[in-house]
Structures are given as C-alpha cells and as structure tokens.
Amino acid sequence: MGELPANAPAVLESLSGNPGNGASLQDDLRDLEDDFGDLGDEDEGAGDQEEAAGDNNDLEDEILGDVDVDDIGDEQDEEHDFVRSITIADELTRLHKSLRDHYSIRFPELESLVTTPIKYAKTVAILLNGPLNDIKTLAATSENLAGEPLSAVLDGPSLMVVAVEGTTTRGRDMSEKELDRVCRICQKILKLDRQRLEITERIESRMADTAPNLAAIIGTESAAQFLNAAGGLTQLSAVPACNLGAIGSRRQEGTGFATNHGVRAKGYLYDSPIFENIPEDNMQKGLRIVAAKMMLAVRMDVAKQRPDGSYGLQLKEQCLTKLDKLSAPAPNSSTKALPAPDEKLSTKRGGWRARKAKEATTMTEMRKAQNRIAFGQEEAEVGFGTGSGTVGLGMLGQENQGNIRATQIDKRTAAKLSKNNQGWATNTTGNSNASLDHFTPGASGIASVLQARGLRQSGVGSQTEAAGTASTIAFTPAQGLELVDPKAQAELKRKREEEENRWFSSGTFTQAPSQGSDQNGGFKVPALPNKRANTGNGAMGPPK
C-alpha cells in the first residue's frame, strides 16, 4: 500500500464532518493492510488473500480520489458519504468471500445456509471452533465476538437448519493460526458494518435538505437507505420504478421454504413506515403504487423544485388514499325492497279445471318409489351398458313377496281420451267389421278378396271357431288381457244361434238389402225395370 498524503487526515475529517474520524478511518485502513499482508504469507488460501489484500490496498485511493480540500462543501460531503458507503459495501463483499474460503475448513455447509454477509460474519464469530453438534447452547449466550446470541442473528427456521447441518458436517477443527485469521476477518467485517450504519445515520440527518420530497413519502430512514444503496440522488432517479421494491432485498435462500408466494422482494420500501398497517395480501399492489409516486418525488428533488417537501406530502396523501381503498372491505349488498304489488287481477287460471290439469302432471307413486333408495340394499338397474346407459329403479319392486300384484294406477295421472277419439275402448267386433267395410264387393257383383280367400269364414270378424287350439285369453276393453272359460263361451254361443235361427231370419224378400251387401250369398238382386221411352215419329219433338 502506498503512503497516504500529508493532508489525508484533514480530508477524512472534512468528509466525516466530525474531527478525529479521519484519523480513525486511516487507522482502520492501516489495520486492513497489516492484516491482509499477514494473510498473504500463509500457505493455505494464499492466492485468495493476496488478491483480497491487493484490492484492499486501493481502499484509501478510492475514498480520496482527486478530492480538493479547498472545494469541499456540504454537497461534496454528501457525495463523498455516498462514495464511502459504496466502497465499504464493496469491501464487505470481498471480505465475505475471504471469510467463506477460510471458514469452509470448519463448516463448509454454512455458506449455503446463511447468504447475507453480515449475518454470516456474526454466525462465524459466534460458532468459531465451538461444538457444532450442540449449536442450541451457543444460541443462548452472548459471550462471543459478535456480542449477541445466535438466536438474535438468525430466525427460527434458519437456526434449526444450521443446527441440523452442524451435526452432519464434514469439516474439521481449525488450527490456532486459522482460527486467528478468521477472528480478524470477522472483526473487520463487523467494524465496517458499524461504519456503514454511521454513514447512513449522517445521511438521514441531512435528508430533509437533500431529498425533502422523497423523505416526506417514505421517511428519512428509508430515503437514506435508498440513497446509500444507489450511490446518490441522481443515480436513484435513473432507476426504473419497477425496480425500487427490489433494492435492499433480504430474500432468504437455502432454508428449504417456498419463495413463490407473497412479496418476493422485501427491501427498503417494504420496511418503510407507510406500509405499517397494510395487509400482506395488498402489499404487492401497494409497493407498485408507492414506487411510482416515489420516483416522481426523487426527480423533483433532483431538479431542486419544491424544497419545502409539499410535493412529497401531496403524493403521500394520494398514496394513502389508494392504500385505504385497497384495504377497505368489500361493500355489503344493500337490502332491496320488495316490488309493490299490482292491483290488477291475476290472469292465472284457477278452479277445478286447473286443479285437474295439475293433477295430470303430478309425480306418480311409481316415480316416487324410484326416487327413494333403501339403506343397505342394492338398487336394481335397467338398461344397457354402464353409467348414463342405465336407470336405477330405487325402491320400485323391492317388496319381493312372490305373488303377482296388479299395478296400482292413479286415475289422476292416467292417460285420458277425448269423447270423439275413444281409441280401442269400443267394441272389438264392431270395430273389426267396420274396418273391413271397404273390402265389400262392388257394383260388378264380383266377390271380395276376403270372400274369395275364405277369410270371412275363418279369420277376422268371423264368429265361427278357427282351426287349431282354442285360446283361453281374451282381449276385453275393460281389463285388457282376461282369462275366459271356454265352456261358458260355447254355451253363450249356442243360445245366441238359437235366437237367430228363426223363420224369415234372412229377410230375403221383406228386407231387400242394398246392392253392395254380401248377405245374399254373392248373388245380385235385380233392380226394377225402367219405363221405356216412346221414340216414335213425332215423339221426339219439343215438349208441348
């Protein structure tokens, strides 16, 4: 490391704003040089430490740069505070890498479980060469380099994972030199972290003058964190509004918990006071609303407009109004009044005719039985296949009494025929004869097709017995299928023939049938001759 210039303490004092801070920072830089100079002589990890020491040698040059002591003012102090903050952040990253390389000898799995540099350094400062199989004991004591228990550094899930991995680690105990090297690196990281917090507090104390509109929206602490992370107000104004929520994100990794739910990037904006009473479900939309207004305030501060912060207060009121709408419960549906009843008469049909019409469409007893299911009994199904191809019968036919019982028919739901269309309810014999009237012989006197083939004597409509076995089942209009007694039917037929076989029963001369009748055995009755017209001479003249 090169020699510091003679005016370096004065420059550092002007940057810090307090006397003596420049000498303190110079001592810290010399300690870093001595520490990393010693680390470069070690055989183990020498390459990494030489690279880190070479980078750390430029820390003072990065801080001082081409600073002119006479031109330093308030704005330059703020800018150099940002430069110091960025330099410290870079140095923390380098020291964190060096600490991981050296402590991997003892606990190599720790770097994948604790990824934040400050938390990793505090965890290493607490564990060191202690018993890793009993981390819970170390989690309760504050007698360590960090000055706080491990339970205050790590949350519950992370502490549990570290304790489990410590029992199965493949690392070994560190030697005295290795342990001393790790302790010095931890002390430097913790010291740089304290200095960064001091710089942030200084920026926060001057935030009302640097970015009044930004501080009015998210508060001075959050505004200082944003400026510290971005490197200044001008650099922050170049960041898109959609990326503001991710600045300062502390996303946990390696703990085995899901990260695809809720707010993914919980950074400085997530911890700002404006989101204290916002539910987690509305946080994502709230971050977008505030980030857009926040960027307007930052650009207003860069332009040095509205230095009193009134524009920031105006934007904050707009944000709070929108956030209240997001958090407000959904409005209840109002109770609607019933419509006023109409005084006109209803056109709905009533009376016994309407009741009879409704009774015709009511559910039958068979349908009611089909809709019921007996507990603990298998339901019978009809149809083909499975699924929609079958229909369940429910409790229909579940009695299983073993005897034939006539189906109970509800007359209210039975199909009814009109008076003009009685269907098959009339006399069967008469209907058969009436249906065969068009087969009667015509005026030519030729017998019909039915008579020629003998169907009238042995087929439809004939009262004589047909050849073959006689059936004991008859179709009647009252009962449908009915069992009949053949002997009783033969006796009734004999009595009917005795009443019909009397004198002049045929009525050949007294009852002259029509020409189209077939009651004369197929013979045509001649008609009376017409009067012959006189066609003599002069008889065909005009009428007189």
Secondary structure, 3 states (H helix, E strand, C coil): CCCCCCCHHHHHHHHHCCCCHHHHHHHHHHHHHHHHHHHHCCCCCHHHHHHHHHHHCCHHHHHHCCCCHHHCCHHHHHHHHHHHHHHHHHHHHHHHHHHHHHHCCCCCCHHHHCCCHHHHHHHHHHHCCCCHHHHHHHCCCCCCCCCCCHHHHCCHHHHHHHHHHHHCCCCCCCCHHHHHHHHHHHHHHHHHHHHHHHHHHHHHHCHHHHCHHHHHHHCHHHHHHHHHHHCCHHHHHCCCHHHHHHCCCCCCCCCCCCCCCCCCCCCCCCCCHHHCCCCHHHHHHHHHHHHHHHHHHHHHHHCCCCCCCHHHHHHHHHHHHHHHHHHCCCCCCCCCCCCCCCCCCCCCCCCHHHHHHHHCCCCCHHHHHHHCCCCCCCCCEEECCCHHHEEECCCCCCCCCCCCCCCCCCCCCCCCCCCCCCHHHCCHHHHHHHHCHHHCCCCCCCCCHHHHHCHHHHCCCCCCCCCCCCCCEEEECCCEEEECCHHHHHHHHHHHHHHHCCCCCCCCCCCCCCCCCCCCCCCCCCCCCCCCCCCCCCCCCCCC
